[in-house]
Amino acid sequence: MDTEHTVGLALGSGSSRGWSHIGILKALAELGITPSIICGTSIGSLVGASYVSGKIAKLEQWACSLTKFETARFFEINTSLSGFVNTDRLHYFLNENVASDSALIEDLEKVYAAVSTNLETGREIWLMKGSLMQAVWASMSLPGLFPAIRNNNRWLVDGGLVNPVPVSVCRALGADIVIAVNLNGDIVGKHLGKSKKGKKPTDGVGGKLTDLVRDYTSSLFPTSKSSEQPPSLLDAIAGSVNITQDRITRSRMAGDPPDIVLAPKLSHIGLLEFYRASEAIREGEGCVQRMKPEIEHVLGSLA
Protein backbone atom coordinates (compact mmCIF):
# COMPACT_ATOMS: atom_id res chain seq x y z
CA MET A 1 0.00 0.00 0.00
CA ASP A 2 1.89 3.04 -1.24
CA THR A 3 1.33 6.52 0.14
CA GLU A 4 3.07 9.78 -0.55
CA HIS A 5 2.34 10.97 2.94
CA THR A 6 4.80 10.86 5.82
CA VAL A 7 3.64 8.13 8.17
CA GLY A 8 4.49 8.31 11.85
CA LEU A 9 4.08 5.39 14.26
CA ALA A 10 3.45 6.15 17.94
CA LEU A 11 4.35 3.06 19.95
CA GLY A 12 2.78 3.20 23.39
CA SER A 13 3.83 2.08 26.84
CA GLY A 14 2.59 -1.12 28.43
CA SER A 15 5.48 -3.17 29.82
CA SER A 16 5.28 -6.83 28.68
CA ARG A 17 2.26 -6.08 26.51
CA GLY A 18 4.63 -4.06 24.35
CA TRP A 19 5.89 -7.16 22.54
CA SER A 20 2.73 -6.74 20.46
CA HIS A 21 4.48 -3.79 18.77
CA ILE A 22 6.65 -6.37 16.98
CA GLY A 23 3.58 -8.03 15.48
CA ILE A 24 2.14 -4.67 14.50
CA LEU A 25 5.30 -3.64 12.67
CA LYS A 26 5.37 -6.96 10.82
CA ALA A 27 1.71 -6.75 9.81
CA LEU A 28 2.02 -3.13 8.66
CA ALA A 29 5.00 -4.10 6.50
CA GLU A 30 2.90 -6.82 4.89
CA LEU A 31 0.40 -4.09 3.94
CA GLY A 32 3.20 -2.07 2.39
CA ILE A 33 3.23 0.52 5.18
CA THR A 34 6.71 1.61 6.23
CA PRO A 35 6.69 4.45 8.77
CA SER A 36 9.45 7.01 8.38
CA ILE A 37 8.93 8.46 11.87
CA ILE A 38 9.03 6.21 14.95
CA CYS A 39 8.20 7.64 18.37
CA GLY A 40 8.03 5.43 21.42
CA THR A 41 7.27 5.54 25.10
CA SER A 42 8.70 2.96 27.53
CA ILE A 43 8.54 -0.51 25.92
CA GLY A 44 7.46 1.30 22.74
CA SER A 45 10.77 3.15 22.69
CA LEU A 46 12.63 -0.15 23.07
CA VAL A 47 10.84 -1.94 20.22
CA GLY A 48 11.02 1.21 18.08
CA ALA A 49 14.76 1.51 18.64
CA SER A 50 15.28 -2.13 17.72
CA TYR A 51 13.29 -1.53 14.53
CA VAL A 52 15.24 1.54 13.41
CA SER A 53 18.51 -0.24 14.28
CA GLY A 54 17.64 -3.18 12.05
CA LYS A 55 17.53 -5.64 14.94
CA ILE A 56 13.78 -6.26 15.18
CA ALA A 57 14.00 -9.86 13.89
CA LYS A 58 16.65 -10.66 16.48
CA LEU A 59 14.55 -9.04 19.22
CA GLU A 60 11.53 -11.12 18.20
CA GLN A 61 13.55 -14.33 18.27
CA TRP A 62 14.92 -13.51 21.72
CA ALA A 63 11.54 -12.47 23.14
CA CYS A 64 9.80 -15.61 21.88
CA SER A 65 12.49 -17.81 23.45
CA LEU A 66 12.15 -16.17 26.87
CA THR A 67 10.98 -18.44 29.69
CA LYS A 68 9.57 -17.69 33.14
CA PHE A 69 12.91 -18.56 34.67
CA GLU A 70 14.83 -16.27 32.32
CA THR A 71 12.35 -13.48 33.02
CA ALA A 72 12.88 -13.89 36.76
CA ARG A 73 16.65 -13.58 36.31
CA PHE A 74 16.17 -10.01 35.09
CA PHE A 75 14.88 -9.06 38.54
CA GLU A 76 16.65 -8.99 41.88
CA ILE A 77 16.10 -7.74 45.40
CA ASN A 78 18.07 -4.49 45.46
CA THR A 79 18.99 -3.46 48.99
CA SER A 80 19.33 0.17 47.89
CA LEU A 81 15.65 0.04 46.85
CA SER A 82 16.47 1.89 43.62
CA GLY A 83 14.68 -0.78 41.62
CA PHE A 84 14.17 -4.49 41.04
CA VAL A 85 15.85 -4.75 37.64
CA ASN A 86 19.25 -6.39 37.22
CA THR A 87 20.80 -3.53 35.26
CA ASP A 88 23.87 -5.45 34.09
CA ARG A 89 21.72 -8.17 32.52
CA LEU A 90 19.39 -5.56 31.02
CA HIS A 91 22.32 -3.63 29.53
CA TYR A 92 23.63 -6.78 27.83
CA PHE A 93 20.15 -7.56 26.46
CA LEU A 94 19.78 -4.03 25.06
CA ASN A 95 23.20 -4.18 23.39
CA GLU A 96 22.42 -7.51 21.76
CA ASN A 97 18.85 -6.89 20.63
CA VAL A 98 18.25 -3.14 20.49
CA ALA A 99 21.32 -0.94 19.99
CA SER A 100 25.00 -0.64 20.76
CA ASP A 101 26.31 1.88 23.27
CA SER A 102 27.83 3.90 20.43
CA ALA A 103 24.63 4.21 18.35
CA LEU A 104 23.43 7.83 17.97
CA ILE A 105 19.86 8.85 17.20
CA GLU A 106 20.97 11.46 14.66
CA ASP A 107 22.77 8.77 12.63
CA LEU A 108 19.64 6.66 12.12
CA GLU A 109 18.05 6.41 8.68
CA LYS A 110 14.60 7.04 10.14
CA VAL A 111 13.41 9.83 12.44
CA TYR A 112 13.25 8.52 16.02
CA ALA A 113 12.28 9.93 19.39
CA ALA A 114 11.79 8.45 22.85
CA VAL A 115 9.60 10.03 25.52
CA SER A 116 10.73 10.33 29.13
CA THR A 117 9.68 12.27 32.24
CA ASN A 118 11.76 14.72 34.27
CA LEU A 119 11.37 13.36 37.79
CA GLU A 120 12.10 16.72 39.43
CA THR A 121 9.76 18.91 37.37
CA GLY A 122 7.26 16.46 35.88
CA ARG A 123 7.95 17.86 32.41
CA GLU A 124 7.77 15.69 29.31
CA ILE A 125 11.19 15.16 27.71
CA TRP A 126 11.67 14.20 24.06
CA LEU A 127 14.98 12.43 23.46
CA MET A 128 15.77 13.03 19.77
CA LYS A 129 19.56 13.09 19.64
CA GLY A 130 22.52 11.57 21.39
CA SER A 131 22.81 8.01 22.67
CA LEU A 132 20.02 5.71 21.43
CA MET A 133 20.71 3.32 24.29
CA GLN A 134 20.39 6.03 26.93
CA ALA A 135 17.17 7.32 25.35
CA VAL A 136 15.58 3.88 25.53
CA TRP A 137 16.79 3.32 29.08
CA ALA A 138 15.42 6.66 30.27
CA SER A 139 12.08 6.17 28.53
CA MET A 140 11.43 2.78 30.18
CA SER A 141 12.59 3.54 33.75
CA LEU A 142 9.32 2.56 35.42
CA PRO A 143 9.32 3.80 39.04
CA GLY A 144 9.57 0.92 41.48
CA LEU A 145 11.23 -1.40 38.98
CA PHE A 146 13.99 0.63 37.32
CA PRO A 147 16.31 3.24 38.82
CA ALA A 148 15.98 6.79 37.48
CA ILE A 149 18.48 7.72 34.73
CA ARG A 150 20.73 10.80 34.89
CA ASN A 151 20.69 12.68 31.57
CA ASN A 152 21.93 16.23 31.00
CA ASN A 153 21.74 17.01 34.72
CA ARG A 154 18.16 15.68 34.90
CA TRP A 155 16.75 12.58 36.58
CA LEU A 156 14.55 10.87 34.00
CA VAL A 157 11.92 8.17 34.49
CA ASP A 158 9.30 6.38 32.39
CA GLY A 159 7.64 8.51 29.72
CA GLY A 160 4.33 6.72 30.31
CA LEU A 161 3.75 9.01 33.28
CA VAL A 162 3.17 11.97 30.94
CA ASN A 163 2.63 10.72 27.38
CA PRO A 164 1.85 7.00 27.12
CA VAL A 165 1.07 7.11 23.38
CA PRO A 166 3.29 9.80 21.78
CA VAL A 167 1.01 11.01 18.99
CA SER A 168 2.01 14.62 19.64
CA VAL A 169 5.69 13.79 19.13
CA CYS A 170 4.99 12.19 15.74
CA ARG A 171 3.04 15.29 14.68
CA ALA A 172 5.79 17.64 15.82
CA LEU A 173 8.41 15.69 13.88
CA GLY A 174 6.48 16.02 10.62
CA ALA A 175 4.09 13.08 10.34
CA ASP A 176 1.08 13.68 8.07
CA ILE A 177 -0.53 10.42 9.13
CA VAL A 178 -0.13 9.05 12.65
CA ILE A 179 -0.81 5.42 13.50
CA ALA A 180 -1.04 5.09 17.28
CA VAL A 181 -0.68 1.86 19.25
CA ASN A 182 -2.58 2.02 22.53
CA LEU A 183 -1.80 -0.86 24.89
CA ASN A 184 -3.76 0.61 27.79
CA GLY A 185 -7.35 0.49 26.58
CA ASP A 186 -8.63 -2.53 28.53
CA ILE A 187 -6.24 -3.03 31.43
CA VAL A 188 -7.59 -1.14 34.47
CA GLY A 189 -8.27 -3.56 37.32
CA LYS A 190 -7.56 -6.68 35.26
CA HIS A 191 -4.31 -7.59 37.04
CA LEU A 192 -5.87 -7.68 40.51
CA GLY A 193 -7.41 -11.09 39.98
CA LYS A 194 -4.08 -12.62 39.01
CA SER A 195 -2.13 -12.52 42.23
CA LYS A 196 -1.26 -15.08 44.86
CA LYS A 197 -3.42 -16.43 47.66
CA GLY A 198 -3.32 -14.58 50.91
CA LYS A 199 -0.49 -15.15 53.37
CA LYS A 200 0.24 -14.10 56.90
CA PRO A 201 2.66 -11.17 57.24
CA THR A 202 6.13 -12.15 58.44
CA ASP A 203 7.88 -10.43 61.31
CA GLY A 204 11.43 -9.08 61.31
CA VAL A 205 13.73 -7.66 58.65
CA GLY A 206 14.35 -11.08 57.12
CA GLY A 207 10.63 -11.73 57.04
CA LYS A 208 9.94 -8.43 55.33
CA LEU A 209 12.52 -9.30 52.68
CA THR A 210 10.85 -12.68 52.19
CA ASP A 211 7.48 -10.97 51.77
CA LEU A 212 9.02 -8.64 49.19
CA VAL A 213 10.40 -11.59 47.23
CA ARG A 214 7.01 -13.29 47.32
CA ASP A 215 5.28 -10.11 46.18
CA TYR A 216 7.42 -9.69 43.11
CA THR A 217 7.52 -13.42 42.31
CA SER A 218 3.72 -13.53 42.38
CA SER A 219 3.68 -10.93 39.59
CA LEU A 220 5.84 -13.22 37.45
CA PHE A 221 4.02 -16.43 38.33
CA PRO A 222 0.42 -15.44 39.15
CA THR A 223 -2.08 -17.78 40.78
CA SER A 224 -5.57 -17.35 42.16
CA LYS A 225 -6.25 -14.72 44.81
CA SER A 226 -8.87 -14.28 47.47
CA SER A 227 -10.84 -11.08 46.95
CA GLU A 228 -10.52 -10.40 50.68
CA GLN A 229 -6.73 -10.13 50.57
CA PRO A 230 -5.01 -6.80 49.81
CA PRO A 231 -2.99 -6.57 46.58
CA SER A 232 0.72 -7.30 46.74
CA LEU A 233 3.36 -4.58 46.43
CA LEU A 234 3.88 -5.08 42.69
CA ASP A 235 0.15 -5.54 42.09
CA ALA A 236 -0.34 -2.12 43.65
CA ILE A 237 2.42 -0.63 41.51
CA ALA A 238 0.98 -2.26 38.39
CA GLY A 239 -2.54 -1.10 39.18
CA SER A 240 -1.43 2.44 39.84
CA VAL A 241 0.56 2.60 36.62
CA ASN A 242 -2.33 1.09 34.65
CA ILE A 243 -4.84 3.61 35.99
CA THR A 244 -2.51 6.55 35.44
CA GLN A 245 -1.61 5.58 31.90
CA ASP A 246 -5.18 4.76 30.92
CA ARG A 247 -6.46 8.14 32.09
CA ILE A 248 -3.58 10.10 30.58
CA THR A 249 -3.89 8.21 27.30
CA ARG A 250 -7.58 9.04 27.04
CA SER A 251 -6.93 12.71 27.72
CA ARG A 252 -3.94 13.09 25.39
CA MET A 253 -5.54 11.25 22.49
CA ALA A 254 -8.75 13.22 22.84
CA GLY A 255 -6.79 16.45 22.53
CA ASP A 256 -4.54 15.23 19.71
CA PRO A 257 -6.24 12.28 18.02
CA PRO A 258 -4.25 10.03 15.69
CA ASP A 259 -5.50 9.11 12.23
CA ILE A 260 -5.57 5.40 13.08
CA VAL A 261 -5.69 3.72 16.50
CA LEU A 262 -4.51 0.16 16.95
CA ALA A 263 -5.62 -1.26 20.30
CA PRO A 264 -4.59 -4.91 20.70
CA LYS A 265 -6.51 -6.86 23.34
CA LEU A 266 -3.88 -7.68 25.94
CA SER A 267 -5.50 -7.40 29.36
CA HIS A 268 -4.77 -11.08 30.04
CA ILE A 269 -1.02 -10.40 30.00
CA GLY A 270 0.39 -9.09 33.29
CA LEU A 271 2.87 -6.30 33.90
CA LEU A 272 5.96 -8.53 34.08
CA GLU A 273 4.89 -11.50 31.97
CA PHE A 274 7.54 -10.88 29.32
CA TYR A 275 7.71 -14.62 28.61
CA ARG A 276 4.32 -14.39 26.83
CA ALA A 277 5.81 -12.63 23.80
CA SER A 278 4.43 -15.05 21.23
CA GLU A 279 0.87 -14.35 22.38
CA ALA A 280 1.41 -10.60 22.35
CA ILE A 281 3.02 -10.62 18.91
CA ARG A 282 0.18 -12.70 17.43
CA GLU A 283 -2.38 -10.31 18.87
CA GLY A 284 -0.46 -7.37 17.40
CA GLU A 285 -0.66 -8.97 13.98
CA GLY A 286 -4.32 -9.83 14.49
CA CYS A 287 -5.12 -6.27 15.54
CA VAL A 288 -3.72 -4.89 12.27
CA GLN A 289 -5.68 -7.45 10.27
CA ARG A 290 -8.90 -6.49 12.05
CA MET A 291 -8.21 -2.84 11.33
CA LYS A 292 -7.15 -3.40 7.72
CA PRO A 293 -10.35 -1.91 6.20
CA GLU A 294 -9.98 1.23 8.34
CA ILE A 295 -6.28 1.54 7.52
CA GLU A 296 -6.97 1.22 3.80
CA HIS A 297 -9.84 3.70 4.02
CA VAL A 298 -7.77 6.34 5.84
CA LEU A 299 -4.72 6.01 3.61
CA GLY A 300 -6.87 5.82 0.49
CA SER A 301 -8.84 8.94 1.35
CA LEU A 302 -5.62 10.89 1.84
CA ALA A 303 -3.92 9.68 -1.32
Secondary structure, DSSP 4 states (H G I P E B T S, - for coil): ---SSPEEEEEPP-GGGGGHHHHHHHHHHHTT---SEEEEETHHHHHHHHHHTT-HHHHHHHHHH--HHHHHTTB---TT-S-SB-HHHHHHHHHHHT--TT-BGGGSSSEEEEEEEETTT--EEEE-SSBHHHHHHHHT--TTTS--EEETTEEEEEGGGT-SS-HHHHHHTT-SEEEEE-S-TT-TTGGGGGSPPP-----HHHHHHHHHHHHHHHHHS-----TTSPPPHHHHHHHHHHHHHHHHHHHHHHHS--SEEE----TTS-TT-GGGHHHHHHHHHHHHHHTHHHHHHHHHHT-
